[in-house]
């Protein structure tokens, strides 16, 4: 299937590793010109070099903490200066701190708001003038299955991902008449560094092992396993591509069937 991504210009944030990296790599493999972003300049430059070498597509590595208020606009401008425009924006961030209502401070909440909500708002707002000139504009927010089915000890994620879902659906309705599609993917447990970190936290709290905590988690999935970043990337790249031109306002679970609701 031709995803019609040849020479499309894309930015994927939070993409030095994990889901973001896998998505950027596949976009480049499909012929898109890709900008990737992460906080560590050395890591993001290396990741961009790897993508370019392995896919033969142009890949640009841009360092910056997207949860800082002034970074998103600068990041978008750097992409536009390099590529001459923007067609696809994928807003991905790291996860917020784990914890309960008693353990999380007000500062933790504010950090979480900047990371899990305002990052998406600022990136989209900065990108809109350029997306409006694209003939295939697409925005994809990366949230979490926790927005539909709360996960124990992830109160910040459970709460703030829902806000981003509301933003995504609202913008799909608001921007649809301008030809800008806005969707979200809600990943479940996928084999990334972030999930390994969470399993280590659980193992410590439960006095068990990472292997045991992973086994318990996979048992809750309909497919009985943890997903791979490439499986997430397959869905993300399709949904962002012109091949999905009549899909907007969708909150797509990519979670191996762990969500048990019907809606």
Buried (B, 14 or more C-beta within 10 A) or exposed (E): EEBBBEEBBBBBBBBBBBBBBBBBBBBBBBBBBBBBBBBEEEBBBBBBEBBBEEBEBBBBBBBBBBBEEEBBBEBBEBBBEEBEEBBBBBBBBBBBBBBEEEEBEEEBBEBBBBBBBBBBBBBBEBBBEBBEEBEBBBBBBBBBBBBBBBBEBBBBBBBBBBBBBEBBBEBBEEBEEEBBBBBBBBBBBBBBEBBEBBBEBBBEEEEBEBEEBBEEBBEBBEEEBBBEBBBBBBBBBBBBBBBBEEBBBBBBBBBBEBBEEEE
